[in-house]
Amino acid sequence: MSASGLPQAGAKQVVIHADGACRGNPGPGGWGAILSCAGQDKEIFGGEPATTNNRMELTAVIRALESLKERCEVNVYTDSQYVQKGISEWVLSWKRRGWRTADKKPVKNVDLWQQLDALAAGHSVRWHWVKGHAGHDGNERADVLANRGVDSLRP
């Protein structure tokens, strides 16, 4: 979409389903995402040995957006209200306040929020929240990938 809300001529349409997982919070975590474009799906996942669920939720979307090679129209589906509200509602205020919350505390995971903000600016992104573990196919598949990311940490 352009700033006017009209579709960009020739922009690829991409759907991303992203999810994070953590076994313990903090603990070993994983992230997973499915990118769908023109009838093709690409699955990505990874893990970190010591992290939090929120960091993995953010990382899933960051890694998905990083894998896009050109400006696209993107619909991101996440079961994390932290991610969906953070990037679509809270981030502007955080930036105005120098990455501080309303009560003047530093924004948690600021490194990831800054990455996500910069990556999202390179695309036209719509953010969608879906209820987790409620039978939404894309979310269920992303959850499996996120858990595969945790499992990949085992020797």
Secondary structure, DSSP 8 states (H G I E B T S, - for coil): --TTSS--TT-EEEEEEEEEEESSSSEEEEEEEEEEETTEEEEEEEEEEEE-HHHHHHHHHHHHHHT--S-EEEEEEES-HHHHHIIIIIHHHHHHTTSB-TTS-B-TTHHHHHHHHHHHHTSEEEEEE--TTSS-HHHHHHHHHHHHHHHTT--
